[in-house]
Amino acid sequence: MAAFPGAFVATMSEALQARVRELLAGIIDPHTGTDLVAGGALRGVGVSGRDVSVDILLGYPALSAQAELAEKVKRTLEADPAIGHAAVGIASRVFAHEVQHGLTPLAGVRNVIAVASGKGGVGKSTVAANLALALQAEGASVGLLDADIYGPSQVRMLGLSGKPDSRDGKHIEPKIGHGLQAMSIGLMIEEDTAMIWRGPMATQALTQMLTDTTWSDLDYLVIDLPPGTGDIQLTLCQRIPVSGAVIVTTPQDIALLDAKKALKMFEKVNVPVLGIIENMATHVCSNCGHEEHIFGEGGGARMAGQYGVPLLGSLPLDIRIREQADGGTPTVAAMPDSDLAARYREIARNAAGRLSVRARNRALAMPKIVVSDS
């Protein structure tokens, strides 16, 4: 009989732990689409009497969303009559995820995210630059590769200048723009020089730029792909080890037709599409503030539903986005506390969150913790 009290306490502790897991299984992480238990985010539960502590590890950077999630978990737990005080610790850790079969991940890069569109003129490069900056703002180490050999634009958007350096004469050092490690063919040619290259030459140049750049400890390398779905794009997607892709479109029917082709291209090369970004979804008048759907409404959501991929977010047609990109300081860097920057950061969390629940690449070294909050 002497052992009974201890056994009783242990049983009560186990029951409370089980109750905590049950409650957390009811909380859906909006950035992954899975609950905290099924998604593997719950790493530990501690019990002391009626008090509990939980450790949550997110697989994506979420600096601006951690406090809200921690408060939601705390409220959910403390609302249960069996639980007294709840302490919640949240950290973010970026893991490397699988790439196409037969391809080797890049040195110094955990994940490659390709940003694509089926056609030009949908704002893909502007989205790519702000997506990279938003991932960085959320706590990740990020690089940006401008893969548009014929029309590089990231040099101007990131305010870069000068030729890339080389320490050993074989590899090139990325330029730093607003904290991002960046590389573009535009750094090696004059701005008005036309690249009159056939597909194989362009592909070789991009492959060299990608593999010869000394990327340093990146959680994500965002690649701004050329528009279209031709031979060059297909070849690049077959050679580049990509963890996931995002498709940029506008609500316009013509843009959606081409965006669907880009999505199908990634399916053919076994690259998971993390979701769709609807750019220029609405126009906000800079004089009166009136908002209207000048390119159509809901096209991105319909496409996402048709192909079973998430709509990562929608962005407005706003003159400030254009002006800031042209001026060399994209919106997330120029107006970090604005509603526009918040939209980009939510899209970044959604994309990285969807990637975080995919299979990991076990061949790479252990990841680092990029954000921590308790």
C-alpha positions in Angstrom: 0.0 0.0 0.0 2.9 2.4 0.6 3.5 2.6 -3.2 -0.1 3.6 -4.0 0.2 7.4 -3.6 3.1 7.6 -6.0 1.4 5.4 -8.5 -1.7 7.5 -8.2 0.3 10.7 -8.8 2.0 9.1 -11.8 -1.3 8.1 -13.3 -2.8 11.6 -12.8 0.3 13.1 -14.4 0.0 10.8 -17.4 -3.7 11.6 -17.7 -3.0 15.3 -17.6 -0.3 15.0 -20.3 -2.8 13.1 -22.4 -5.4 15.8 -21.9 -2.8 18.5 -23.0 -2.1 16.5 -26.2 -5.8 16.2 -26.9 -6.3 19.9 -26.5 -3.4 20.8 -28.7 -4.6 18.4 -31.3 -7.5 20.8 -31.7 -5.3 23.8 -32.6 -4.6 24.1 -36.3 -1.5 25.9 -37.3 -2.7 28.2 -40.0 0.7 28.3 -41.7 0.9 24.5 -42.1 -2.7 23.5 -42.3 -2.1 20.7 -39.7 -2.7 20.6 -35.9 0.2 21.0 -33.5 0.3 17.3 -32.6 -0.1 15.8 -36.1 2.3 18.3 -37.6 5.0 17.3 -35.1 5.3 20.7 -33.5 4.6 19.6 -30.0 7.9 18.4 -28.6 7.3 18.0 -24.9 4.8 18.3 -22.1 5.6 18.8 -18.4 3.3 18.4 -15.5 3.6 19.6 -11.9 0.4 19.1 -10.0 -2.3 20.9 -12.0 0.3 23.2 -13.8 1.6 22.2 -17.2 4.4 23.4 -19.5 4.6 22.7 -23.3 7.4 23.1 -25.7 6.5 23.8 -29.3 9.0 23.7 -32.2 7.8 25.2 -35.5 9.6 24.0 -38.6 9.5 27.5 -40.2 10.5 31.0 -39.3 7.6 32.8 -37.5 9.0 35.7 -35.5 5.9 37.9 -35.9 3.4 35.0 -35.2 4.9 33.2 -32.2 3.5 35.4 -29.5 0.0 35.1 -30.9 0.3 31.3 -31.1 1.7 31.0 -27.6 -1.2 33.1 -26.2 -3.7 30.9 -28.1 -2.2 27.7 -26.7 -2.1 29.2 -23.2 -5.7 30.2 -23.4 -6.8 26.8 -24.7 -5.0 24.9 -21.9 -6.0 27.2 -19.0 -9.7 27.1 -20.1 -9.7 23.4 -19.2 -10.8 22.9 -15.6 -8.2 20.2 -15.1 -5.4 22.6 -15.8 -4.1 25.4 -13.6 -1.3 27.5 -15.0 0.2 26.8 -18.4 3.7 27.9 -19.5 4.3 27.8 -23.3 7.7 27.9 -25.0 7.9 28.3 -28.7 11.0 28.1 -31.0 11.5 27.8 -34.7 14.0 25.6 -36.5 14.4 25.3 -40.3 15.1 21.8 -41.5 16.3 20.7 -45.0 13.6 19.1 -47.1 13.7 16.6 -49.9 14.5 17.6 -53.4 14.0 15.9 -56.8 15.3 12.3 -57.0 18.9 12.1 -58.1 19.8 15.7 -57.3 22.2 16.7 -54.6 21.3 19.7 -52.3 23.4 22.8 -52.8 26.3 23.4 -50.4 25.4 25.9 -47.8 21.7 25.8 -48.6 19.0 23.9 -46.7 16.1 24.6 -49.0 15.6 26.1 -52.5 12.2 27.8 -53.2 11.5 28.6 -56.8 9.2 31.5 -57.6 7.6 31.1 -61.0 4.9 32.4 -63.3 3.6 31.1 -66.6 4.0 34.6 -68.2 5.7 37.9 -67.7 4.1 41.0 -66.3 2.5 39.6 -63.2 5.0 41.1 -60.8 6.9 37.8 -60.1 10.3 39.4 -59.5 8.9 42.0 -57.1 7.1 39.2 -55.2 10.3 37.1 -55.1 12.4 40.0 -53.7 9.8 40.8 -51.0 9.2 37.1 -50.2 12.9 36.6 -49.6 13.0 39.7 -47.4 9.9 38.6 -45.5 11.4 35.2 -44.8 14.4 37.0 -43.4 12.3 39.3 -41.4 10.6 36.3 -39.8 14.0 35.0 -38.6 15.6 33.0 -41.4 18.9 33.2 -43.2 18.0 33.9 -46.9 19.5 34.2 -50.3 18.1 35.3 -53.6 19.2 34.1 -57.1 18.0 36.1 -60.1 17.6 33.3 -62.7 16.2 35.5 -65.4 19.3 35.5 -67.6 17.6 37.6 -70.4 15.9 40.2 -68.1 17.6 40.3 -64.7 15.9 42.8 -62.4 17.0 41.9 -58.9 20.2 44.0 -59.1 18.1 47.2 -59.3 15.4 46.0 -56.9 18.0 45.2 -54.2 20.1 48.3 -54.9 23.2 46.2 -55.7 26.3 47.5 -57.6 29.7 46.4 -58.5 31.1 43.1 -59.8 31.1 40.1 -57.5 34.3 39.3 -55.7 36.2 36.0 -55.8 38.5 34.8 -53.0 40.0 31.8 -54.9 39.5 32.7 -58.5 37.0 29.8 -58.9 34.0 30.8 -56.8 32.1 34.0 -56.5 30.9 35.8 -53.4 27.3 36.8 -53.2 26.5 40.5 -52.9 24.6 41.6 -49.9 21.4 43.5 -50.4 19.3 44.5 -47.4 20.8 41.5 -45.5 20.1 39.0 -48.3 22.9 37.0 -50.1 22.2 37.8 -53.7 23.5 36.8 -57.2 22.4 37.9 -60.7 23.9 37.9 -64.2 23.0 41.6 -64.0 26.1 42.0 -61.7 28.4 40.8 -64.5 27.1 42.8 -67.4 26.0 46.4 -68.1 22.4 47.2 -67.4 21.6 47.9 -71.1 23.5 44.8 -72.5 21.2 42.3 -74.3 21.9 38.7 -73.6 21.6 37.1 -77.0 22.2 33.5 -75.9 20.6 30.3 -77.0 18.9 28.1 -74.4 21.9 25.8 -73.6 24.2 28.8 -73.0 21.7 30.5 -70.7 21.2 27.2 -68.8 24.9 26.7 -68.4 25.4 30.3 -67.2 22.6 29.9 -64.6 23.9 26.6 -63.4 27.4 28.0 -62.9 26.0 31.0 -61.1 24.1 28.8 -58.8 26.8 26.3 -58.0 29.8 28.6 -58.1 28.4 31.1 -55.6 29.6 30.6 -52.1 26.2 30.6 -50.4 26.7 30.7 -46.6 24.5 28.8 -44.2 21.1 29.6 -45.9 17.8 28.4 -44.6 16.2 29.3 -47.9 17.5 30.3 -51.3 14.7 32.0 -53.3 15.1 31.6 -57.0 13.4 34.1 -59.3 12.8 32.0 -62.3 12.3 33.4 -65.8 8.7 33.7 -66.9 7.3 31.0 -69.1 7.4 27.2 -69.3 9.7 26.5 -72.2 12.8 24.4 -72.6 15.0 26.7 -70.5 12.6 26.7 -67.5 12.1 22.9 -67.7 15.8 22.2 -67.9 16.5 24.5 -65.0 13.9 22.8 -62.9 15.4 19.4 -63.7 18.9 20.5 -62.8 18.3 22.7 -59.7 17.6 20.8 -56.5 14.3 22.5 -55.5 12.5 21.8 -52.2 9.3 23.6 -53.3 7.8 26.2 -55.7 5.3 29.0 -55.5 3.3 30.3 -58.5 2.6 34.0 -58.9 -0.4 35.0 -60.9 -2.9 37.8 -61.2 -6.7 37.2 -61.1 -6.9 37.8 -64.8 -8.1 34.8 -66.8 -5.2 35.0 -69.3 -2.6 35.1 -66.5 -4.3 32.1 -64.8 -4.1 30.0 -68.0 -0.4 30.5 -68.1 0.0 30.0 -64.3 -1.6 26.6 -64.6 1.0 25.6 -67.2 3.7 26.6 -64.7 2.1 24.5 -62.0 1.9 21.5 -64.4 5.6 22.0 -65.2 6.6 21.5 -61.6 4.3 18.4 -61.4 6.2 16.9 -64.3 9.6 17.3 -62.6 8.3 16.2 -59.1 8.7 19.6 -57.4 5.9 20.2 -54.9 4.0 23.4 -55.4 3.7 25.1 -52.0 0.9 27.4 -53.1 -0.3 30.3 -55.2 0.3 34.0 -54.7 -2.3 36.2 -56.2 -0.6 39.5 -57.1 -2.5 42.7 -58.1 -5.6 41.2 -56.6 -7.1 44.7 -56.0 -6.3 48.3 -56.9 -6.3 50.9 -54.2 -6.7 54.4 -55.4 -3.9 56.6 -54.0 -6.1 59.6 -53.9 -9.4 58.4 -52.4 -8.6 54.9 -51.1 -11.3 53.2 -53.2 -10.5 49.5 -53.7 -11.7 47.6 -56.7 -10.9 44.3 -58.6 -9.7 45.7 -61.9 -8.2 42.4 -63.1 -11.1 40.1 -61.9 -11.9 38.6 -58.6 -11.1 35.3 -56.9 -9.1 33.8 -59.8 -6.2 32.7 -57.5 -8.5 31.0 -55.1 -10.4 29.1 -57.8 -7.1 27.9 -59.3 -5.9 26.8 -55.8 -9.1 24.9 -55.3 -8.9 23.3 -58.7 -5.4 21.9 -58.2 -5.6 21.2 -54.5 -2.9 23.7 -53.4 -3.2 26.5 -50.9 -3.7 30.2 -51.8 -0.7 31.6 -49.9 -2.1 35.1 -50.0 -3.2 38.1 -52.1 -1.4 41.3 -52.8 -2.8 44.7 -54.0 -1.8 46.7 -57.0 -0.2 49.6 -55.0 2.0 52.3 -56.4 4.3 52.1 -53.4 5.3 48.5 -54.2 6.4 49.6 -57.7 8.1 52.7 -56.6 10.0 51.0 -53.8 11.2 48.1 -56.0 12.4 50.5 -58.7 14.2 52.6 -56.0 16.2 49.6 -54.8 14.4 49.1 -51.4 11.5 46.6 -51.7 8.4 47.2 -49.6 9.3 44.7 -46.8 12.6 46.6 -46.3 11.2 50.1 -47.0 8.1 49.9 -44.9 8.7 47.0 -42.4 5.8 47.9 -40.1 3.2 48.5 -42.9 0.2 46.5 -43.8 1.8 45.7 -47.1 4.9 44.2 -45.4 2.6 42.3 -43.1 0.9 40.7 -46.1 4.3 39.6 -47.5 5.3 38.2 -44.1 2.1 36.2 -43.8 2.7 34.8 -47.3 6.3 33.9 -46.3 5.1 32.1 -43.2 2.5 30.2 -45.2 5.0 29.1 -47.9 7.6 28.1 -45.4 5.0 26.4 -43.2 3.7 24.3 -46.0 7.3 23.3 -46.8 8.0 22.4 -43.1 5.5 19.5 -43.1 7.1 17.8 -46.1 9.6 15.0 -45.8 13.1 16.0 -44.6 16.4 15.5 -46.3 18.3 13.3 -43.9 21.5 13.6 -45.8 22.2 17.1 -44.6 23.7 18.3 -41.4 21.6 19.1 -38.3 19.7 22.4 -38.7 20.2 25.5 -36.6 17.7 27.3 -34.4 16.8 30.6 -36.1 14.2 32.0 -33.8 13.4 31.4 -30.2 10.7 32.8 -27.9 9.3 31.6 -24.6 
